[in-house]
Amino acid sequence: MKIAVTGNTGQVVSGLIERGAIAGHVVIPLGRPDLDLADPNTVLRVLQDASPDAIVSAAAYTAVDKAEAEVELAHAVNAEGAGAVARAAKALGVPLVHISTDYVFSGTLNRPYVETDPTGPTGVYGTSKLAGEQAVLDAHPTGTAVLRTAWVYSPFGGNFVKTMLRLAEDRDEVSVVADQVGNPTSALDIADGVLKVVSNLKADRDVALRGVFHMTAQGTASWADLATAIFSISTEKGGPSARVRRIATVDYPTPATRPANSRLDCSLIQRTHGITLPPWQSALETVIARLQSA
């Protein structure tokens, strides 16, 4: 299958290129300057030229804090740009998988979020991503699956795991927030899940396979828990390590408010698409092993 994916170098894009090749698919990354989500006029032409069997909408404005000062750009990319991708998918008659985020929720619920829970983003990034969900579903409702994921890390690009390992190279102690919880998820596993959803959408027109789904790794952790696990695995493999000083969110103020609870219930995608991502602990070990052998 030929799959066009928006973006050139993102974590999910890189994961899709790697995992797609293993699965026998041709994954075509399409990004700036040719396809620029901030300029929707570029989208249809570039996707038409690629002539894909399916499209994955993975590119996004992801600078959570910077978005508070770049509201128009965040919405242009995450909402209007995403909508343009969906309109192109409909015009080409191909299914679309759109990647979204836990930031569409307020984080105040005391249990994992299900797809039908009320949304309530607390910042510009989450608001723009929620608008993007609505745009793609409005534009291509019979051909789209929206996948919300969370706390993404991988061997690629910049992410929390790589930051912790870098800090541990010259620090004995690292302060990490302990009162935000979520599902740490490897972009490699996200890529596997996306490819499965794409295949399902191509093979079956069942409306139950379309709509919004949560897709994260199994298990939950706080950021401090995740950092502790990173250093434990790194130590076992002879890599850098540091003590974790557990702090509260108020001790680490940021321009954008993060959800205190980012846990997502993934029962629906398990039932409908047959997808269960691995536990975050085993996925984390795989990623750290790759980083330390690079």
C-alpha positions, 0 to 999 in steps of 0.5 A: 500500500502507498501511504502519504503522511504529512510531515518530514521529520516528526516522531510519528512520521519517522516511526511510520517510515520505519515500520511501514517498510517492515510491513511492506508499505511505501510511506511517502513523507510530505512536508515543507516547503512543498506541502505546508499546512500553514498554506492550505493551497499547497495541500491538494496538489501535493497529495494528488501528485503522490497518488496515495492509497491512504493518507496519515495526517501527522504533521502539526504545530506542537510547540505547546508553550510557544503556541500561547503567543502564536495563536493564529499560526497554531490554528492555521496548521492544526485546524485549517491545515488539517481540514485541508488534508481531509478535504484532499483525502475526500477528493482523492477517495482515500481513507484518512487517519488523523493524529490528535492528542490528550490535550483536547481534555482539561485533565480534571477527570479522576479516571481515564478519559473515554472518547465520549467524555466532554472536551475542554482544552486549557491552552491554545495547542489543545484548542487548535488540535480539537478544532482540527479533529472537528475539521477533519471529521466535518470534511471527510466523515465517512473516511476518517479515523482520529487517533488521540495519543499522549506523551510520545517519545521515540528514538527520533527527534526531541522528546522527554526520554532523550532530554532526561538522558541528556540531563543525566550526563552532567547532573546528579539530580533532576527535578520532575513533575510528579502530579501529572499522570498519563500514558507514555507511548512510543512513536514506534508503537503508534506507527504500528497502530496507525498502519493497522487502522489504515489497513482496516479502513481500506478493507472495510467500510464499516462506520464503526471503524471511523470516528474518534479513538484513543490509542496509547500504551498500556499502563500509567505513570507520572512524569517523575515515574517515567524519569525514574524508569528511564534512569533505571533502565539506562543504569542497567545498560551502562548509560547515564543516570540521575536522582529524581526530585519529585516536584509539583506542577506549581513548582515548574510554571509554564506558559501553557497549562498541562492536563493533570490527568492525561490518561486515555481509555483505549477500550474502544480501539481494542474492540473495533480495530483489534489494537492493543499497544504494548505496556509503556515499560517494555516499549521504553526499554526498547527505545532506550536500548536503541538510543544507547546503541546508536 
